[in-house]
Amino acid sequence: MTRTAAIIGAGVIGAGWAARFLLNGWNVRIFDPEPAARDRVAAVLDAARLALPGLGDVALPPEGDLSFPGLISETVRGADWVQESVPERIELKQKIYQALQSSMEEGAILASSTSGFTPTELQAGSPRAGQIIVAHPFNPVYLLPLVEVVGSDRNDPKVLDRATEVLTSIGMAPLRVRSEVPAHIADRLLEAVWREALWLVKDGVATTAEIDDAIRMGFGLRWAQMGLFETYRIAGGDGGMAHFLHQFGPALKWPWTKLMDVPEMDDDLVDRIATQSDAQSGTLSIRELEAQRDRNLVGLIRALGPNAWGAGAVQQQADARNLATSGVPERFEDIDPTRPVRTIRRAVPLDWIDYNGHMTEARYLHVFGDATDRMMILIGCDRDYVAAGQSFFTVETHIRHIDEVRAGAPLTVLTRVLEGEGKKMHLWHELYSDDRLLATAEHMLLHVDLQTRKSVEMPPVLSNRLATLVGGHADHPRPDGLARAVGDKPS
């Protein structure tokens, strides 16, 4: 049964929440009386549809339904999750909660995107305080996985557990904040860096561009994959964190920081920061900057994926959940042997696009290689099998490029087994975007011993499964463009 999320306030954060829920299969209702709200949501959804589906290696669930009810009561009635993202004014939030809670289900979660207020402050005056929690995300909500989940002593722990489960199910990484503190965890850290940066500009030590370069060319890259403490643990060498603290801890007492002071934001400082910032990236519009940001984030997160590290590990877990709804079989027993096997169901990532604006030719081979890997896993040649000393080597590949495809487009590979006995596996792949054939690939593989690096006979479990698929696929017409006749020996 499709669940429903109600989004109250469709600014940048609210629209991002809408995209995150919608593209993960939830129905989404949005309430925002501002006339520009629909256009803003449409723009964010366009960006999200381009970036989020290609972030992982498995297709997202079918997109939910989007609606804009005219009344706040219609928006929240029957919703499983209500996400409030209105301006940061406590009186406004508390007033809106009264209207929300008079119409929403008692068992639903009412989450605030607030970056500063505590749950206790939000809950004041509410007859159902235990329903209200903080779920503070980071922009862009549809790509960045972190969401800080905060409750008070008026929240049943089961409510926070349920919130964590929901947020995890839509590909996010919930961080349960142990205590109520203003600005939670991440923004407190960010505020410290922000204050020092403002002083560096005010004192003429650095420009906005120089400060940004110090972050993005140095410690920002380290933080993106290891955070703060793990980075410094490495800096301690073999002695680890204890050595680092003993060696560099005294520096914390040096009187260089202005952390507790805030520079006065007078007209001169505001003008200086604005002028430097505009010179830094003012040639690009906000939309162009957002598009570049999304391309960068997709590339970073995907780069972390193969090693299941940091945000990449979160995406790997999301892929594993989405595999169940993708139509790609997880076990051999799930296959209908009379039909071509769906071995890939995913979207084109932003980092697969070339200078012509479409998927580069090398990625066609990438997709077909992944399809072959999926078939190997299905017949029993999985990680454990390879670790035990045997696998398949591809000895011949023929690809026909038929049509182009752009970022965000859906991809499906259907695979037939033409031969599978002795030492040989002969596969035929067809790559589609919806009903449009993009390319075909023919792969010839040999079963090998990884120690001798020579071809050997397959064990019965593999050959029997391949024989089942060969028999089931034999009634299909001969593939158009087949380069090697069935029965030919690999050269």
C-alpha positions in Angstrom: 0.0 0.0 0.0 1.4 3.4 -1.0 2.1 5.7 1.9 1.4 9.5 1.9 3.6 12.4 3.0 2.2 15.8 3.5 4.7 18.7 3.0 3.8 22.0 4.7 5.8 24.8 3.1 7.3 24.4 -0.3 10.5 26.5 -0.1 13.9 25.0 -1.1 13.8 22.5 1.8 10.1 21.6 1.6 10.4 21.1 -2.2 13.4 18.9 -1.6 11.5 16.8 0.9 8.7 16.4 -1.7 11.1 15.2 -4.3 12.8 12.7 -1.8 9.4 11.1 -0.8 7.9 11.2 -4.3 10.8 9.6 -6.1 10.9 6.9 -3.5 7.3 5.9 -4.2 5.3 7.9 -1.7 2.2 9.9 -2.6 2.9 13.5 -1.8 0.5 16.4 -0.9 1.9 19.9 -0.7 0.4 22.9 1.0 1.9 26.3 0.4 -0.3 29.3 -0.3 2.5 31.3 -2.1 1.7 31.6 -5.8 5.2 30.7 -6.8 5.2 27.4 -4.8 4.2 25.2 -7.7 6.8 26.5 -10.0 9.5 26.1 -7.4 8.4 22.5 -6.7 8.4 21.8 -10.4 12.0 23.1 -10.8 13.2 21.1 -7.8 11.5 18.0 -9.1 13.1 18.4 -12.6 16.5 18.6 -10.9 15.8 15.6 -8.6 14.5 13.4 -11.4 17.7 14.1 -13.3 20.0 13.3 -10.3 18.5 11.0 -7.8 17.4 8.0 -9.9 21.0 7.7 -11.2 22.6 8.0 -7.8 22.3 4.3 -7.2 22.8 1.2 -9.4 19.2 0.0 -9.0 16.0 1.7 -10.2 13.9 3.5 -7.6 10.3 2.4 -7.0 7.6 3.8 -9.3 7.1 7.5 -8.6 4.1 8.4 -6.3 1.3 10.8 -7.1 1.7 14.6 -6.5 -1.1 16.9 -5.5 -1.6 20.4 -4.1 -4.7 20.5 -1.9 -6.2 23.9 -1.3 -6.7 23.4 2.4 -4.2 22.4 5.1 -6.8 20.0 6.5 -7.0 18.2 3.2 -3.3 18.0 2.9 -2.6 16.2 6.2 -5.8 14.1 6.5 -4.8 10.4 6.3 -1.1 11.2 5.8 1.5 8.9 7.4 4.2 11.6 7.6 3.8 15.4 7.9 6.9 17.4 7.2 6.8 21.1 8.3 9.3 23.4 6.5 8.0 26.9 7.2 10.2 29.9 8.1 12.1 29.7 11.4 9.7 31.6 13.7 8.6 29.6 16.7 5.3 31.3 17.1 4.4 30.5 13.5 5.4 26.9 13.8 3.4 26.4 17.0 0.3 28.0 15.4 0.6 25.8 12.3 0.9 22.7 14.5 -2.5 23.5 16.1 -4.1 23.5 12.6 -2.1 20.4 11.5 -2.9 18.3 14.6 -6.6 19.1 14.5 -6.8 17.3 11.1 -3.9 14.7 11.0 -4.0 11.2 12.3 -2.9 10.6 15.9 -0.5 7.9 14.8 1.1 10.0 12.1 4.5 11.7 12.6 4.8 15.5 12.6 8.4 16.3 11.8 10.0 19.8 11.6 12.8 20.7 9.3 14.0 23.3 11.8 17.7 23.9 12.0 17.7 25.5 15.4 14.7 24.9 17.6 14.5 22.0 20.0 11.6 19.6 20.1 10.6 20.9 23.5 10.3 24.4 22.1 8.2 23.1 19.2 6.0 20.9 21.4 5.1 23.7 23.8 1.3 24.1 24.1 0.5 21.1 21.9 -2.0 18.6 23.3 -0.2 15.8 21.4 3.4 16.8 22.0 4.7 13.3 21.6 3.7 13.4 17.9 6.1 16.2 17.1 9.8 15.6 16.4 12.7 17.3 14.6 13.9 15.8 11.2 16.5 18.3 10.1 17.8 17.6 6.5 20.5 19.2 4.4 20.1 20.8 1.0 19.6 19.3 -1.5 17.3 17.1 0.5 16.8 14.8 -2.5 20.6 13.9 -2.7 22.2 14.4 0.7 21.4 11.4 3.0 22.0 13.0 6.4 18.9 13.9 8.5 19.1 14.7 12.2 16.3 13.1 14.2 15.7 14.7 17.6 13.1 14.0 20.2 12.3 15.2 23.8 11.3 13.3 26.9 7.7 13.7 25.7 8.3 11.5 22.7 7.8 7.7 23.0 11.1 6.1 21.8 9.0 4.0 19.5 8.0 7.2 17.6 11.6 8.0 17.0 12.3 4.4 16.0 9.5 4.6 13.4 10.7 7.9 12.1 14.2 6.4 11.7 12.7 3.4 9.7 10.7 5.7 7.4 13.7 8.0 6.7 16.0 5.0 6.1 13.4 3.6 3.7 13.7 6.7 1.5 17.5 6.4 1.2 18.4 8.8 4.0 20.9 8.3 6.9 19.1 9.3 10.1 21.4 10.6 12.9 19.7 10.2 16.3 20.7 13.2 18.4 21.0 12.2 22.0 20.2 15.5 23.6 18.2 18.6 22.8 20.7 21.4 22.0 20.0 24.4 19.8 21.2 23.8 16.1 21.5 20.1 16.9 24.9 18.7 15.8 25.8 19.4 12.2 24.9 23.1 12.2 26.8 23.7 15.5 29.9 22.4 13.7 29.1 24.4 10.6 28.5 27.6 12.6 32.0 27.3 14.1 33.6 27.2 10.7 31.2 30.0 9.4 32.2 32.4 12.2 35.9 31.9 11.6 35.4 32.4 7.9 33.5 35.7 8.5 36.4 37.0 10.7 39.0 36.0 8.0 37.1 38.1 5.5 36.5 41.0 7.9 40.2 41.1 8.9 41.3 41.0 5.3 43.1 37.6 5.8 41.3 35.8 3.0 38.7 36.4 0.3 35.5 34.2 0.0 37.1 32.4 -2.9 40.3 31.6 -1.0 38.3 30.3 2.0 36.2 28.1 -0.3 39.3 26.8 -2.0 40.8 25.9 1.4 37.8 23.8 2.1 37.1 22.2 -1.2 40.7 21.5 -2.2 41.7 20.3 1.2 39.9 19.2 4.4 36.5 19.3 2.7 37.4 16.3 0.6 38.7 14.4 3.6 35.6 15.3 5.6 33.3 14.1 2.8 34.5 10.5 3.2 35.9 10.2 6.8 34.5 13.1 8.8 36.6 14.8 11.5 37.7 12.3 14.1 38.6 9.5 11.7 40.6 12.0 9.7 42.6 13.1 12.8 43.0 9.5 13.9 45.0 8.9 10.7 46.9 12.1 11.3 48.1 10.5 14.6 49.9 7.8 12.7 50.5 4.4 14.3 49.7 6.1 17.7 46.2 6.8 16.5 44.0 9.4 18.1 45.7 9.4 21.5 49.0 10.3 19.9 47.3 13.1 17.8 45.7 14.6 20.9 48.9 14.6 22.9 50.9 16.1 20.1 48.4 18.7 18.8 46.1 19.2 21.8 48.1 22.0 23.3 47.5 24.1 20.1 43.9 24.3 21.1 44.9 26.7 23.9 46.6 29.1 21.6 44.7 32.4 21.5 44.0 32.6 17.7 40.4 31.6 17.5 37.5 34.1 17.5 35.0 31.3 17.8 33.0 33.0 20.6 32.8 36.3 18.8 30.7 37.3 15.9 31.8 40.1 13.6 29.3 42.9 13.3 27.6 42.6 9.9 27.9 46.2 9.0 27.3 47.5 5.5 31.0 47.4 4.7 31.4 43.7 5.6 28.2 42.7 3.9 29.2 44.6 0.7 32.7 43.1 0.8 31.4 39.5 1.2 28.7 40.0 -1.5 31.1 41.5 -4.0 33.7 38.8 -3.5 31.1 36.0 -3.6 29.6 37.4 -6.8 33.0 37.7 -8.4 33.7 34.1 -7.4 30.7 32.5 -9.2 28.4 35.3 -10.2 28.7 34.4 -13.9 26.6 31.4 -13.2 22.9 31.6 -12.3 21.6 29.9 -9.2 20.0 27.2 -11.3 23.3 26.6 -13.0 25.1 26.4 -9.7 22.6 24.0 -8.4 23.0 21.8 -11.5 26.7 21.8 -11.1 26.4 21.0 -7.3 24.2 18.0 -8.1 26.7 16.7 -10.7 29.5 17.0 -8.2 27.5 15.4 -5.4 26.4 12.4 -7.5 30.0 11.9 -8.6 31.3 12.0 -5.0 28.6 9.7 -3.5 28.9 7.2 -6.4 32.7 7.1 -6.0 32.2 6.1 -2.4 29.7 3.4 -3.3 31.9 0.5 -4.5 33.7 0.5 -1.2 30.5 1.0 0.8 32.1 4.0 2.5 30.4 7.1 4.0 27.4 8.3 2.0 28.2 5.6 -0.5 27.4 2.9 2.0 24.0 4.5 2.5 23.4 4.4 -1.2 24.4 0.7 -1.4 21.9 -0.1 1.3 19.2 1.8 -0.6 20.1 -0.2 -3.8 19.7 -3.4 -1.9 16.2 -2.4 -0.7 15.2 -1.1 -4.1 16.3 -4.4 -5.8 13.1 -6.1 -4.5 10.9 -3.7 -6.5 13.0 -3.4 -9.6 11.9 -6.6 -11.3 15.6 -7.9 -11.2 15.6 -11.4 -9.7 17.6 -11.9 -6.6 17.7 -15.7 -6.8 17.7 -18.2 -9.6 14.4 -19.5 -8.3 12.8 -16.1 -9.0 13.5 -16.4 -12.8 10.8 -17.3 -15.3 13.1 -19.4 -17.6 10.8 -19.0 -20.6 11.4 -15.2 -20.8 14.5 -13.1 -21.1 15.9 -12.3 -17.7 15.8 -8.7 -16.5 19.4 -8.3 -15.3 19.5 -4.5 -15.0 16.9 -1.9 -14.0 18.4 1.5 -13.2 18.7 5.1 -14.4 21.5 7.0 -16.3 23.7 8.8 -13.7 24.9 12.3 -14.3 28.5 11.2 -14.3 27.9 8.9 -17.3 27.2 11.8 -19.7 29.8 12.9 -22.2 30.4 16.2 -24.1 27.6 15.4 -26.5 25.1 15.3 -23.7 24.3 11.6 -23.9 25.6 8.4 -22.3 29.2 7.8 -23.4 29.9 4.7 -25.3 32.1 3.2 -22.6 29.1 3.1 -20.3 27.2 0.9 -22.7 29.8 -1.7 -22.0 29.6 -0.9 -18.3 25.9 -1.7 -18.3 26.3 -4.9 -20.3 29.2 -5.9 -18.0 26.9 -5.4 -15.0 24.2 -7.5 -16.7 26.7 -10.3 -17.2 27.7 -10.1 -13.6 24.1 -10.3 -12.5 23.6 -13.4 -14.6 26.7 -15.0 -13.1 25.4 -14.3 -9.6 22.0 -15.8 -10.5 23.4 -19.1 -11.7 25.7 -19.4 -8.6 28.9 -17.7 -9.6 28.8 -15.2 -6.7 31.5 -13.7 -4.5 31.8 -16.9 -2.4 32.2 -19.0 -5.6 34.9 -16.6 -6.9 36.6 -16.6 -3.6 36.7 -20.4 -3.7 38.8 -20.2 -6.9 36.6 -20.3 -10.0 34.9 -17.7 -12.2 34.1 -16.6 -15.8 36.3 -14.5 -18.1 34.8 -12.6 -21.0 36.7 -13.6 -24.1 34.7 -11.9 -26.8 32.2 -8.9 -26.9 30.2 -7.5 -29.7 28.1 -4.3 -29.1 25.8 -2.5 -31.5 24.9 1.1 -30.7 21.4 1.8 -31.9 20.1 4.9 -30.1 21.3 7.5 -27.6 20.1 8.1 -24.1 20.4 11.1 -21.7 20.9 11.6 -17.9 18.1 10.4 -15.7 16.5 8.1 -18.3 15.5 4.6 -17.2 17.6 1.7 -18.4 16.6 -2.0 -18.6 18.7 -4.9 -19.8 17.0 -8.1 -20.9 19.3 -11.1 -21.1 19.1 -14.4 -23.0 21.3 -17.4 -22.5 22.2 -18.8 -26.0 24.6 -21.5 -24.8 25.8 -22.8 -21.4 27.6 -26.1 -21.1 31.1 -27.4 -20.6 33.3 -24.4 -20.3 31.3 -21.9 -22.2 28.5 -19.3 -21.5 27.1 -17.3 -24.5 24.9 -14.4 -23.6 22.7 -12.0 -25.6 21.8 -8.6 -23.9 19.3 -6.0 -25.1 19.4 -2.5 -23.6 16.2 -0.5 -23.5 15.0 2.9 -22.2 11.3 2.2 -21.7 10.3 0.6 -25.1 13.2 2.1 -27.1 16.1 -0.3 -28.0 19.4 1.5 -27.3 22.0 -1.3 -28.0 22.6 -5.0 -28.0 25.6 -6.9 -26.8 26.8 -10.4 -27.3 29.2 -11.8 -24.6 31.1 -15.1 -24.9 32.6 -16.2 -21.5 34.8 -19.1 -20.4 34.7 -20.8 -17.1 38.2 -20.6 -15.6 40.3 -21.8 -12.6 41.7 -18.6 -11.0 44.9 -20.3 -9.9 45.9 -21.9 -13.3 44.1 -19.1 -15.3 42.9 -21.8 -17.7 39.4 -22.8 -18.7 37.8 -25.7 -16.9 34.5 -27.5 -16.9 31.6 -25.9 -14.9 30.3 -27.8 -11.9 26.8 -29.3 -12.3 25.0 -26.6 -10.3 26.1 -23.9 -12.9 25.7 -26.1 -16.0 22.2 -27.3 -14.9 20.9 -23.8 -14.3 22.3 -22.6 -17.6 20.8 -25.6 -19.4 17.4 -24.6 -17.9 17.7 -21.1 -19.3 19.1 -22.2 -22.7 16.0 -24.5 -23.1 13.6 -21.8 -22.0 15.1 -19.2 -24.3 15.5 -21.5 -27.3 12.0 -20.7 -28.6 12.7 -17.0 -29.0 13.7 -15.8 -32.5 17.4 -15.7 -33.4 18.7 -12.3 -32.2 19.2 -9.7 -34.9 22.8 -8.9 -35.2 24.2 -12.1 -33.7 27.9 -12.2 -34.5 28.8 -15.7 -33.4 26.8 -18.7 -34.4 25.6 -21.0 -31.6 28.0 -23.8 -31.3 31.1 -21.9 -32.5 34.2 -22.3 -30.3 35.7 -19.2 -28.9 39.0 -18.3 -30.6 
